[in-house]
Every structure is written in C-alpha cells, then in structure tokens.
Amino acid sequence: MRITRRVIEATACGLLFALLMPAVAGADGSIVAWGWNYEGQCDVPAPNTDFVAVAGGDAYHSLGLKADGSIVAWGYNSSGQCDVPAPNEDFVAVAGGGHHSLGLKSDGSIVAWGYNEYGQCNVPAPNEDFVAVAGGYMHSLGLKSDGSIVAWGRNLYGECNVPAPNTDFVAVAGGYGHSLGLKTDGSIVAWGNNDYGQCAVPAPNTDFVALAGGGWHSLGLKSDGSIVAWGKNNYGQCDVPAPNEDFVAVAGGRYHSLGLKAAAPDCPGDLDGDGDVDLSDLAQLLSNYGMTSGAVYEDGDLDADGDVDLSDLAELLSHYGTTCP
C-alpha cells in the first residue's frame, strides 16, 4: 500500500508541556521540549538526532519518530505508554493519547499500547489501509485511505460516533472528550463533548488545511496561514497572538496551544509553478508520496534524492504559504 495523505507533525503539545521539532530542510532532526518536567517528559533521550515527527501524550509522556522508522518514548510510563512494542520498526507516524500511544506502520496498520481500560488500544478489524492516526484522552482515531474515520475506546461523550457522512476526510484529531475531522472541501467536523463549544467550529467553516485537538478546545489552520481557536479559554489557549499569519502547523495541549511559523519567502515548494506554495502543491506532493521520482521537480522530489519522502514533505511545509520572489 502507498501512503498518499500524511502531514508531518513539527509541533506537538502534552498536558502541561510542549515539543518543537525543527522539521525543515537543513535541520538536524533534534527535538526541543519545555514546560512541566515532573515525569521527565521534556528530557529527550540521547542521541537527540534524526527525528522526523513528534507527539505529546496528555499524561506526561512524549514520543518521537526516527528517520529509520523506530519510535522513541519517554516520560511517565505508569501504563506502559512508553514501551513501544516489538518490532519497533516501519513506523511512519506517531500519536499520543492520555495514558496510551499509537503508531502507524508503513503497511497501513496501527499499533497501540499503554492504558487500555476502555479498549483504546484495541484497533478495530480490519487493521489496514490507515493513512493517519490520532489519540484522544481515552479514545483513539484512525483515518482510512478511503477518507473514512474509525474511532474506538471510551465513548462517554459520543467522541467515537463519527457523524455521517463518514467520507472525504483528510485529517483527524482528538481532544479530551471530543474528536475532529478535516474534510477535502476545507471544512472541519467536530463531535463529542461540547460543554465549552469545542465542537462549534466558528464561521466561516472553510479554507482549513490542518487541525488539532486540545483538552477542551480546538484549533484549525487556515490556508492563508492564520489559526482559528475555539472552546474553553480559561488560560488564553484560544487567544492566538498577533500577528496571526504565516503559520504552517498547529498543535493543542490541554491548557495551551502552539503554532509553527513559515520560513522566509522562497520557492522550493512551488510544484505547480503558480507563484506560491499552497494546497495544490501539497496535494501534488502527497499524491506522489512514497514513489520513486522520475528526476522531475514536479514529482515532489525537492531534495533530489530519487524518491518522494518525509524530507520532501518537510521541505514543502517549511515554505507553505509563501509567495515566490
């Protein structure tokens, strides 16, 4: 199977801490973590190199995906959420839940481990054809290659009841008791606990390119590089600092939020030659993801290494939203 829809996580949030991976061209693949460190969730194990994705759990643990397809986990390990099952290889994405963790394999299957009282680690059959994975506090979500979402685990607030029509999704995220999905038309669908309006996507519900779930709040990244946040705001987690522009990635913690800004204007990701790096370029690269390049720039092989892979995706995202000089 070929993964055709996947976005690198350059930012991630945990309960009271944050992680940032400089996942851009020329970076060393190291992770920077800061915040509450009571359980060592900010102490990235050595060697802090060759990471390509990062995720934060909601109960004091952190995860990093290495370029060789292995996952490294550290921090609070009360339920084995940091004990990556063998064989620790062939992972292409990683996600953190409350006291559990998830990894997406290159064959489209999901591996989940840690606290499992509500079945959040029991991936429903058939465990295949997944292209993305996300963790809620006590539930889990997977995006299938056909654009449908599968959710399992605790369903106290209906967070596992994906609204119909369960089609045309391109991204998925989980919060404390709610879930979110991004549609191909740029709209966001949210379901589950809505006590603080975390499922009430602000109008206009259009032009979103990425999304994230916080504790009791939600976030969406617009195609113009701005971030929209809604839901519980007792600590200002929904107050995006000015200037609200040039963002290329977004992440949510339980009480805080993170946004990653774009690099300086450049043209390396302008695959369609229209003068800017936008959704059409991202779609073009993802449609060729995992393929061997024909040595044509338009294939998405931005680093000219012969294939379209994570490094090319990171390169494009580092220039996302920029206009050519």
C-alpha positions as CSV (number, residue, x, y, z in Angstrom):
1,M,0.0,0.0,0.0
2,R,1.2,3.6,-0.7
3,I,0.5,6.3,1.9
4,T,-0.8,9.3,-0.1
5,R,-2.2,11.5,2.7
6,R,0.0,12.3,5.6
7,V,1.3,15.5,7.3
8,I,4.4,15.8,9.4
9,E,3.9,16.9,13.0
10,A,6.5,19.7,13.6
11,T,4.8,20.8,16.7
12,A,3.1,18.9,19.5
13,C,1.6,19.5,22.9
14,G,1.2,17.4,26.0
15,L,-0.7,18.2,29.2
16,L,1.5,21.0,30.6
17,F,4.4,20.9,28.3
18,A,5.3,21.4,24.6
19,L,7.6,20.0,22.0
20,L,9.0,21.5,18.9
21,M,10.9,19.7,16.1
22,P,12.7,21.9,13.6
23,A,11.5,19.6,10.8
24,V,12.6,21.8,7.9
25,A,15.3,21.4,5.3
26,G,18.8,21.6,6.8
27,A,17.6,20.9,10.3
28,D,19.4,18.3,12.4
29,G,16.3,16.4,13.4
30,S,16.5,17.2,17.0
31,I,13.5,17.8,19.4
32,V,13.3,20.7,21.8
33,A,10.9,20.3,24.7
34,W,9.9,22.7,27.5
35,G,7.4,23.1,30.3
36,W,6.5,21.0,33.3
37,N,9.0,18.2,33.6
38,Y,7.9,16.3,36.7
39,E,8.0,13.0,34.9
40,G,10.9,13.7,32.6
41,Q,8.6,14.3,29.6
42,C,10.9,17.1,28.5
43,D,14.1,15.1,28.8
44,V,14.7,13.9,25.2
45,P,16.8,10.7,25.2
46,A,20.2,10.8,23.6
47,P,21.0,10.8,20.8
48,N,18.6,13.6,20.1
49,T,19.0,13.4,16.3
50,D,17.3,12.0,13.2
51,F,13.7,12.6,14.4
52,V,11.1,13.3,11.7
53,A,7.9,13.6,13.8
54,V,6.9,14.3,17.4
55,A,3.9,13.8,19.6
56,G,2.8,14.6,23.1
57,G,0.6,12.5,25.4
58,D,-2.0,14.0,27.7
59,A,-0.5,12.4,30.8
60,Y,3.2,13.4,30.9
61,H,4.8,11.4,28.2
62,S,6.4,12.2,24.8
63,L,7.1,10.4,21.6
64,G,9.4,10.9,18.7
65,L,9.6,9.1,15.3
66,K,13.1,8.5,14.0
67,A,14.1,8.5,10.3
68,D,14.7,4.8,10.5
69,G,11.1,4.1,11.3
70,S,11.5,3.5,15.0
71,I,9.7,5.3,17.9
72,V,11.4,6.6,21.0
73,A,9.1,7.4,24.0
74,W,10.0,9.0,27.4
75,G,8.3,10.4,30.5
76,Y,5.5,9.0,32.6
77,N,5.2,5.2,32.0
78,S,2.6,4.1,34.5
79,S,0.7,2.0,32.0
80,G,3.5,1.1,29.6
81,Q,2.7,4.0,27.2
82,C,6.4,4.4,26.7
83,D,7.1,0.7,26.0
84,V,7.0,0.6,22.2
85,P,6.0,-3.0,21.2
86,A,8.5,-5.1,19.1
87,P,9.3,-4.9,16.3
88,N,9.9,-1.2,16.7
89,E,10.3,-0.5,13.0
90,D,8.5,0.6,9.9
91,F,6.5,3.3,11.6
92,V,5.6,6.4,9.5
93,A,3.5,8.4,12.1
94,V,3.1,8.6,15.8
95,A,0.4,9.9,18.2
96,G,-0.1,10.3,22.0
97,G,-3.3,9.7,23.9
98,G,-3.9,10.1,27.6
99,H,-2.0,7.2,29.0
100,H,-1.6,5.4,25.7
101,S,0.3,5.7,22.5
102,L,-0.2,4.9,18.8
103,G,2.0,4.3,15.8
104,L,1.1,4.0,12.1
105,K,3.0,1.4,10.2
106,S,4.1,1.7,6.6
107,D,1.7,-1.2,5.7
108,G,-1.2,0.9,6.8
109,S,-1.8,-0.9,10.2
110,I,-2.0,0.8,13.6
111,V,-0.2,-0.3,16.7
112,A,-1.4,0.9,20.1
113,W,-0.1,0.3,23.6
114,G,-0.5,1.5,27.2
115,Y,-3.6,2.0,29.2
116,N,-6.4,0.0,27.7
117,E,-9.3,0.0,30.2
118,Y,-11.7,1.4,27.6
119,G,-10.3,-0.5,24.6
120,Q,-8.4,2.5,23.3
121,C,-5.6,0.2,22.3
122,N,-7.8,-2.4,20.5
123,V,-7.7,-1.3,16.9
124,P,-10.9,-2.5,15.2
125,A,-10.6,-5.0,12.4
126,P,-9.7,-4.8,9.6
127,N,-6.5,-3.1,10.9
128,E,-5.4,-2.0,7.4
129,D,-5.5,0.9,4.9
130,F,-4.9,3.6,7.6
131,V,-3.1,6.8,6.5
132,A,-3.2,8.8,9.7
133,V,-3.7,8.3,13.4
134,A,-4.7,10.4,16.4
135,G,-5.1,10.0,20.1
136,G,-7.8,11.4,22.4
137,Y,-7.6,11.2,26.2
138,M,-9.3,7.8,26.4
139,H,-10.1,7.1,22.8
140,S,-8.2,6.7,19.5
141,L,-8.9,7.6,15.9
142,G,-7.6,6.4,12.5
143,L,-8.1,7.8,9.1
144,K,-8.6,5.3,6.3
145,S,-7.3,5.6,2.7
146,D,-10.9,5.9,1.5
147,G,-11.4,9.1,3.6
148,S,-13.4,7.5,6.4
149,I,-12.6,7.8,10.1
150,V,-12.6,4.9,12.6
151,A,-12.8,5.7,16.3
152,W,-12.5,3.4,19.3
153,G,-12.2,3.5,23.1
154,R,-14.2,5.4,25.6
155,N,-17.3,6.9,24.1
156,L,-18.7,8.8,27.1
157,Y,-19.5,11.9,25.1
158,G,-20.0,10.3,21.7
159,E,-16.4,11.1,20.8
160,C,-16.3,7.8,18.8
161,N,-19.5,8.4,16.9
162,V,-18.3,9.8,13.6
163,P,-21.1,11.9,12.1
164,A,-22.5,10.8,8.7
165,P,-21.5,11.0,6.0
166,N,-18.2,9.4,7.1
167,T,-16.4,10.2,3.9
168,D,-14.0,12.7,2.4
169,F,-11.8,13.2,5.5
170,V,-8.2,14.1,5.0
171,A,-7.0,14.6,8.6
172,V,-8.2,13.7,12.1
173,A,-7.5,14.9,15.7
174,G,-8.6,14.0,19.2
175,G,-9.3,16.1,22.4
176,Y,-10.1,15.2,26.0
177,G,-13.6,14.0,25.1
178,H,-14.1,15.2,21.6
179,S,-12.9,14.5,18.1
180,L,-12.3,16.4,14.9
181,G,-12.0,15.6,11.2
182,L,-10.9,17.8,8.3
183,K,-12.8,17.4,5.0
184,T,-11.5,17.7,1.5
185,D,-13.5,20.9,1.0
186,G,-11.6,22.6,3.8
187,S,-14.3,22.3,6.4
188,I,-14.0,20.8,9.9
189,V,-16.4,18.4,11.5
190,A,-16.3,18.1,15.3
191,W,-18.2,15.7,17.6
192,G,-18.3,14.6,21.3
193,N,-18.2,16.8,24.4
194,N,-19.3,20.3,23.5
195,D,-19.6,21.8,27.0
196,Y,-17.3,24.7,26.1
197,G,-18.2,25.0,22.4
198,Q,-15.1,23.0,21.4
199,C,-17.2,21.3,18.7
200,A,-18.8,24.5,17.4
201,V,-16.5,25.4,14.5
202,P,-16.6,29.2,14.0
203,A,-17.9,30.5,10.7
204,P,-16.9,30.6,8.0
205,N,-16.1,26.9,8.3
206,T,-14.0,26.9,5.1
207,D,-10.3,27.0,3.9
208,F,-8.9,24.9,6.7
209,V,-5.7,22.9,5.9
210,A,-4.9,21.4,9.3
211,L,-6.5,20.9,12.7
212,A,-5.7,20.0,16.3
213,G,-7.5,19.0,19.4
214,G,-6.7,20.5,22.8
215,G,-8.2,19.5,26.2
216,W,-11.5,21.3,25.9
217,H,-10.6,23.5,22.9
218,S,-9.9,23.0,19.2
219,L,-7.7,24.6,16.6
220,G,-7.7,25.0,12.8
221,L,-5.1,26.3,10.5
222,K,-6.4,28.3,7.5
223,S,-4.9,28.3,4.0
224,D,-4.0,31.9,4.5
225,G,-1.7,30.9,7.4
226,S,-3.9,32.1,10.2
227,I,-5.1,30.0,13.2
228,V,-8.6,29.8,14.5
229,A,-9.1,28.5,18.0
230,W,-12.4,27.9,19.9
231,G,-13.7,26.3,23.1
232,K,-12.6,26.6,26.7
233,N,-10.3,29.6,27.1
234,N,-9.6,29.9,30.8
235,Y,-5.8,30.2,30.2
236,G,-5.9,32.1,26.9
237,Q,-5.4,28.9,25.0
238,C,-7.7,30.2,22.3
239,D,-6.1,33.7,22.1
240,V,-3.8,33.5,19.1
241,P,-1.1,36.1,19.4
242,A,-0.7,38.8,16.8
243,P,0.3,38.8,14.1
244,N,-1.9,35.8,13.3
245,E,-0.3,34.9,10.0
246,D,2.3,32.8,8.3
247,F,1.6,29.7,10.3
248,V,2.2,26.2,8.8
249,A,1.4,23.9,11.6
250,V,-0.7,23.8,14.8
251,A,-1.0,21.7,17.9
252,G,-3.1,21.7,21.1
253,G,-2.3,20.8,24.7
254,R,-4.9,20.5,27.5
255,Y,-4.4,24.2,28.5
256,H,-2.2,25.7,25.9
257,S,-1.7,25.9,22.1
258,L,1.2,26.0,19.7
259,G,1.7,27.3,16.1
260,L,4.7,27.0,13.8
261,K,5.5,29.9,11.6
262,A,6.6,29.6,8.0
263,A,10.2,30.1,6.8
264,A,11.2,33.2,4.9
265,P,9.7,33.5,1.4
266,D,11.1,31.1,-1.1
267,C,10.0,28.9,-4.0
268,P,11.2,25.3,-3.3
269,G,7.7,24.1,-2.8
270,D,6.0,25.7,-5.7
271,L,5.5,22.5,-7.6
272,D,2.8,23.7,-10.0
273,G,4.6,27.0,-10.8
274,D,1.7,29.3,-9.9
275,G,3.9,31.6,-7.9
276,D,3.1,30.4,-4.4
277,V,3.3,27.4,-2.1
278,D,-0.2,26.3,-1.3
279,L,-2.7,23.5,-1.0
280,S,-2.3,22.5,-4.7
281,D,1.4,22.0,-4.2
282,L,0.8,20.0,-1.0
283,A,-1.8,17.8,-2.8
284,Q,0.6,17.2,-5.7
285,L,3.4,16.1,-3.4
286,L,1.1,13.8,-1.4
287,S,-0.3,12.2,-4.5
288,N,3.3,11.1,-5.3
289,Y,4.3,10.3,-1.7
290,G,6.3,7.0,-1.4
291,M,7.0,6.8,-5.1
292,T,10.4,6.8,-6.8
293,S,10.9,10.1,-8.5
294,G,11.4,10.4,-12.2
295,A,14.0,13.1,-11.5
296,V,11.3,15.7,-12.3
297,Y,10.9,18.5,-9.8
298,E,7.1,18.5,-10.2
299,D,7.0,14.9,-8.8
300,G,7.7,16.4,-5.3
301,D,11.3,15.2,-5.0
302,L,12.5,18.5,-3.6
303,D,15.8,17.3,-2.3
304,A,16.6,15.3,-5.5
305,D,17.4,12.1,-3.6
306,G,15.4,10.0,-6.0
307,D,12.2,9.5,-4.1
308,V,9.3,11.5,-2.6
309,D,9.5,11.0,1.2
310,L,9.4,12.8,4.6
311,S,12.2,15.1,3.8
312,D,10.4,16.4,0.8
313,L,7.2,16.9,2.7
314,A,9.2,18.8,5.5
315,E,10.8,21.0,2.8
316,L,7.4,21.9,1.3
317,L,5.8,22.6,4.7
318,S,8.7,24.8,5.7
319,H,7.7,27.1,2.8
320,Y,4.0,26.6,3.0
321,G,2.0,29.9,2.4
322,T,4.9,31.8,0.9
323,T,4.9,33.7,-2.4
324,C,7.8,33.5,-4.8
325,P,10.1,36.5,-5.0
